[in-house]
Amino acid sequence: MIRKYVLISLIISCLNFAAQDPPIKTYDKVDTYGLVHSEWALVHIGSKVGFIDSRGVEVVPPIYDHIDMYSLRHDGWAMVKKEGKYGFIDLRGKLVVPVIYDKIDHFDILIPGFAKVVVNGKIGFINMKGKEVLAPRYDLVEPFGEKFAGYAHAKIGDRSVYLDVKGKETPSPR
């Protein structure tokens, strides 16, 4: 009988605890909704930023040093900065490009469909899906078609290579 009473009391305690409202998180500042994302407000805790939705639910925790407006560099993505590194989050707040790059350029600048990324001074490229298609290992990459139609000239040390529109490397453009 005592076991039943203890078990029932434990179940009731758990149900009461689960029914309580979650603790309210406080922020140093809450920006106007819709400035960076149409349905979210940028929130600040100290120097870190994240997002809450229109119900006040945190959708991106305030862990980033900066979040760009959505679609500045890629439709539906926002660039984020954390500890001097860059990546991208999507419209759901999910990380789609890891925050590992020293720099990320706009898409379609050097090679159509790709964005230049830099790590430790070496250049690489990500595609429109966020996949790293060329690891950062190039010292120089010139704009697509500048020297040869259909190719971007690149250098790895003293060695010249050419990159096609698919990101494939070749020693000669012909």
C-alpha positions in Angstrom: 0.0 0.0 0.0 2.8 2.4 0.9 4.5 1.6 -2.4 1.4 2.5 -4.4 1.1 5.8 -2.4 4.7 6.7 -3.1 4.4 5.8 -6.8 1.2 7.8 -7.2 2.7 10.8 -5.4 5.8 10.7 -7.6 3.6 10.5 -10.8 1.5 13.5 -9.6 4.7 15.5 -8.8 6.1 14.8 -12.2 2.8 15.8 -13.9 2.7 19.1 -11.9 6.3 19.9 -12.8 5.7 19.2 -16.5 2.6 21.4 -16.5 4.4 24.4 -15.2 5.4 27.1 -17.7 9.0 27.0 -18.8 11.2 29.6 -17.1 11.1 33.0 -18.8 14.4 33.9 -20.3 15.4 37.6 -20.1 17.4 39.5 -22.7 19.4 42.7 -22.5 17.6 43.9 -25.6 14.9 42.7 -28.0 14.9 44.4 -31.4 11.8 45.0 -33.5 10.3 42.0 -35.1 11.0 41.6 -38.8 14.2 43.6 -39.1 16.5 40.7 -39.9 14.0 37.8 -40.4 10.3 38.5 -41.3 8.9 36.6 -38.3 11.7 36.9 -35.7 13.2 39.5 -33.4 17.0 39.7 -32.8 17.7 39.3 -29.1 20.9 40.3 -27.2 22.5 39.0 -24.1 25.7 40.9 -23.5 27.5 41.0 -26.8 25.8 37.9 -28.2 22.8 37.7 -30.5 20.1 35.2 -31.4 16.4 35.1 -32.4 13.0 34.6 -30.8 9.8 34.0 -32.7 6.6 36.0 -32.4 5.6 33.8 -29.4 8.8 34.6 -27.6 10.2 31.1 -28.2 14.0 31.1 -28.7 14.7 29.8 -32.2 18.4 30.7 -32.4 20.2 30.9 -29.1 22.2 34.1 -28.5 25.6 32.6 -29.2 26.7 34.7 -32.2 28.7 37.9 -32.2 26.7 39.1 -35.3 23.9 37.9 -37.6 23.5 39.5 -41.1 20.1 40.2 -42.6 18.7 37.2 -44.4 19.3 36.8 -48.1 22.2 39.3 -48.4 24.6 36.7 -49.7 22.4 33.7 -50.4 18.6 33.5 -50.7 17.1 32.3 -47.4 20.4 32.3 -45.5 21.9 34.7 -43.0 25.7 34.9 -42.3 26.6 34.5 -38.7 29.9 35.4 -36.9 31.2 33.7 -33.8 34.6 34.2 -32.3 36.0 35.7 -35.5 34.7 32.9 -37.8 31.8 32.9 -40.2 29.1 30.5 -41.4 25.4 30.5 -42.4 22.0 29.7 -40.8 18.9 29.0 -42.8 15.3 30.4 -42.3 14.6 27.8 -39.6 17.7 28.9 -37.7 19.6 25.8 -38.4 23.3 25.9 -39.2 23.8 25.1 -42.9 27.5 26.2 -43.3 29.7 25.6 -40.2 31.2 28.6 -38.5 34.8 27.8 -39.5 35.7 30.4 -42.1 37.8 33.5 -41.7 35.9 35.1 -44.6 33.0 34.2 -46.9 32.4 36.3 -50.0 29.1 36.7 -51.9 28.1 33.8 -54.3 28.8 34.1 -58.0 31.8 36.5 -57.7 34.7 34.4 -58.9 33.0 31.2 -60.0 29.2 31.0 -60.9 27.3 29.1 -58.1 30.1 29.2 -55.6 31.2 31.5 -52.8 34.8 32.0 -51.9 35.8 31.0 -48.4 39.1 31.7 -46.7 40.8 29.8 -43.9 44.3 30.8 -42.7 44.8 32.8 -45.9 44.0 29.9 -48.2 41.0 30.1 -50.6 38.4 27.5 -51.1 34.7 27.4 -52.3 31.3 26.4 -51.0 28.3 25.7 -53.3 24.8 27.0 -53.0 23.9 24.0 -50.8 26.6 24.9 -48.3 28.9 22.1 -49.2 32.6 22.7 -49.4 33.4 21.8 -53.0 37.0 23.0 -53.0 38.9 22.9 -49.7 40.7 26.1 -48.8 44.2 25.4 -50.3 44.6 28.0 -53.1 46.8 31.0 -52.7 45.1 32.9 -55.5 41.9 32.5 -57.5 41.2 34.9 -60.4 37.6 35.7 -61.6 36.0 33.1 -63.8 36.7 33.6 -67.5 39.2 36.3 -66.9 42.1 34.5 -68.6 40.3 31.6 -70.3 36.6 31.3 -71.1 35.0 28.7 -68.9 37.8 28.6 -66.3 39.1 30.4 -63.3 42.9 30.6 -63.0 44.2 29.6 -59.5 47.6 29.2 -57.9 48.8 26.7 -55.2 52.2 28.0 -54.3 54.0 28.5 -57.7 51.8 25.9 -59.5 49.0 27.2 -61.7 45.7 25.3 -62.1 42.4 26.0 -63.7 38.9 25.5 -62.1 35.9 24.8 -64.2 32.2 25.7 -63.4 31.8 22.5 -61.5 34.8 23.2 -59.3 36.9 20.6 -61.0 40.6 21.3 -61.1 42.7 20.8 -64.3 46.3 21.7 -65.1 45.3 23.2 -68.4 42.1 24.9 -69.6 42.2 23.1 -73.0 
